[in-house]
Amino acid sequence: MTDIKICGLSTSETMDAALAAGATHVGLVHFAPSPRHVSLADASRLRAMARGKAKTVLLLVNAEIDVTAAAIEAVKPDVIQFHGSETPEWCELVRKQMGLEVWKALGVRDLPTLEKSVRYLGKVDRILFDAPATALPGGNGTSFDWSVLTGFDHQIPWGLAGGLTPANVAGAITQTGADLVDTSSGVEIAPGVKDVDLITQFCETALGA
Ligand SMILES: O=C(O)c1ccccc1NCC(=O)[C@H](O)[C@H](O)COP(=O)(O)O
């Protein structure tokens, strides 16, 4: 069965919807320029709702070490997702020092980008293949050409992100064989405004694929 991450949750109502619909992972964005940014206090409150029901993924972008440590200490996520230009060495350091699951997002343009992921082998728990950064490092609602994934020798568990919606997620799973699908703007009615019905539809469709 494919794991499902609903990213960029910021309200109790939409967190409840994601948990009720069967999301395996819920994402909290702590990155001030994002319309989905949540404070550490709000992230901690939302994290408590998910405890024991889904894994909480805290998302940071090129954060300094003190900010990273403070965020992990405050929110106590199950997973930290790095969505900037964090190096394999940085990911490994955080994974060892903080003792939690570490994911690295990579914006995919072509096969060489996929090949870059191998540098993270043994240093992260999952690679998230996303569309390349545009206005924001992620959460832009754009897809990449999934055909580059065909035949690639994945050495690290991976997930698929970028422009996934209730309408295309089943096809994405069938085409790519992703172990995890991740959506943010595909379940929104405006940037940062999640919709309960779209969250439910996305999860139902992904679970049925
Ligand atoms: O969601 C954001 O606002 C965001 C901001 C900065 C870095 C990453 C961000 N999101 C990361 C995610 O994991 C998204 O779910 C992923 O990029 C897919 O987004 P979308 O194409 O909107 O479904």
The ligand as a Gaussian input file, in Angstrom:
#p B3LYP/6-31G(d) Opt

LIG

0 1
 O        4.605000      23.706000       0.995000
 C        5.335000      24.697000       1.087000
 O        4.878000      25.848000       1.216000
 C        6.807000      24.531000       1.048000
 C        7.613000      25.649000       1.210000
 C        8.984000      25.522000       1.164000
 C        9.573000      24.304000       0.954000
 C        8.780000      23.178000       0.792000
 C        7.397000      23.273000       0.844000
 N        6.604000      22.147000       0.685000
 C        7.192000      20.853000       0.610000
 C        6.348000      19.691000       0.355000
 O        6.674000      18.594000       0.807000
 C        5.220000      19.767000      -0.643000
 O        4.242000      18.881000      -0.256000
 C        5.778000      19.362000      -2.010000
 O        6.698000      20.337000      -2.428000
 C        4.659000      19.248000      -3.051000
 O        3.962000      20.444000      -3.140000
 P        2.761000      20.606000      -4.197000
 O        3.327000      20.586000      -5.559000
 O        2.125000      21.901000      -3.864000
 O        1.821000      19.456000      -3.958000

